[in-house]
Amino acid sequence: MPPRKKSPARSKTITGVATGTRRKQAAAPAAPQPVTESAPAQTNAALWARREAAVARGVASAAPIFADRAENAELWDIEGNRYIDFAGGIAVLNTGHRHPKVVDAAKAQEDRFTHTSFQVVPYEPYIALSEKLNELAPGDFAKKSLLVTTGAEAVENAVKIARAATGRPGVIAFSAGYHGRTLLTLGLTGKVNPYKKDVGPFPSDIFRVPFPSVRDEITVQDSIRALEMLFLTDAQPDRVAAIILEPVLGEGGYHPVPTELWQALRAICDKHGILLISDEIQAGFGRTGTWFAVEHSGVAPDLITVAKSMAGGYPIAGVVGRAEVMDALAPGGLGGTYGGNPVACAAALAAIEAIESEGLLARSTALGETLRARFADIGARVAPYRMWDIRGLGAMLAVEFVTDFDTATPDAAFTKSVISHALARGLILLGCGMHGNAVRIMVPLTASDAIIEEGMAIFEAAVADAIAAESTAVAAE
């Protein structure tokens, strides 16, 4: 049996474009088995059956395949099929699968110790990562950081800190925003299906303002007027602790916050003593071409929540903000048993160093320009009047599909078809948007030009497949 092919190097030079079809990868030689026994081969179907029997139904999986190994922007399933990964573990892998610096740093820390709980016996990696976050976060003021484990935990703590610092209970969020799956963060999240369905009631003192939307004809001024009306009707401003929003909506469809809105919110918060929170969990660490997406606006928030690509695949999250705000709670008021795990801290420091040393901020900007041009070309040639919008910042992009340009009716079925056909050809994609009709791009910034082009060729073929399937279905009616 032939050996497995070696994974491609992390070069950014175009070395050729593959056919865009899924390729079977030869399995490594199996260990010798006793003559009287045979080891059954793992299959995606068999594991899916086990998953259905053992895992809670509410935990969804976008792709019916099971990972065996991965490298940079490529993944192989347990049947040996190769995929290009444009999902990045939901924007976690800006530095790619198994970045050598990240893996080496994590292994070195594992050789020393894996856990003490920072609240019991502290350790240097937690301090070093906090120092780095304080350095990177925008704002010409002293900062401090808190490290936790998940994005939702970071948002919960940001709200807790804001309430303690201001002595106020209220929090204002935006429609279409996503902030997590815990009850408080679900209360902040502005999208019902599938996150909020059937799990209320949600915490009180949470208010919502409409996010600017071309589709819904909501302007920045409309959003500001709605906020001002909220102050008059439901949210007494001197009882509001914070306003929170994602600088680029994640699950809501990859809509960037207009600079005008950021600036208006900063002025409103300053006027009323309200803290401004930028939820950078999905948009941070180079995805948009800057360390934090809010930097595009020139506005410095009071608090920033971080997670996902901060540690290149290791679970860690945090809050970084004004030192006096972060110090609002007494010792013991913040923390968690696993918060700021030392292995994850080491991985995060290595991932940040990789982003810096490999020029991934500039790479994100250049990659975004390349992807925009390719999407526009594909939309015009392959799916005329169906790709209604291409939007985002840097390499944090989404394309939105509609039934036609005249009505701009969201086409979730077509979007799902594109994603399905892409997977069949060897490309992993994820959807997003309030209507489920957008495809978001979260490919590792370390992906080579050749891999990017191969992935886009598959995307083009998948769009053509979806068009053909739609035509066949219409003809059959």
Buried (B, 14 or more C-beta within 10 A) or exposed (E): EEEBEEBBEBEBEEEEBBEBEBEEBEBEEEEEEEEEEEEEEEEBEEBBEEBEEEEEEEEEEEBEBBBBBBBBBBBBBBBBBBBBBBBBBBBBBBBBBBBEBBBEBBEEBEEEEEEEBBBEEEBEBBBBBBBBBBEBBBBEEEBBBBBBBBBBBBBBBBBBBBBBBBEBBBBBBBBBBBBBBBBBBBBBBBBEEEBBEEEEEBBEBBBBBBBBBEBEEBBBEBBBEBBEEBBEEEBEBEBBBBBBBBBBBBBBBBBBBBBBBBBBBBEBBEEBEBBBBBBBBBBBBBBBBBBBBBBBBEBBBBBBBBBBBBBBBBBBBBBBBBEEBBBBBEEEEBBBEBBBBBBBBBBBBBBBBBBBEBEBBEBBBBBBEBBBEBBEEBBEEBBEEBBBBBBBBBBBBBBBBBBEEEEBEBBBBBBBBBBBBBBBBBBBBBBBBBBBBBBBBBBBBBBBBBBBBBBBBBBBBBBBBBBEBBEEEEEEE
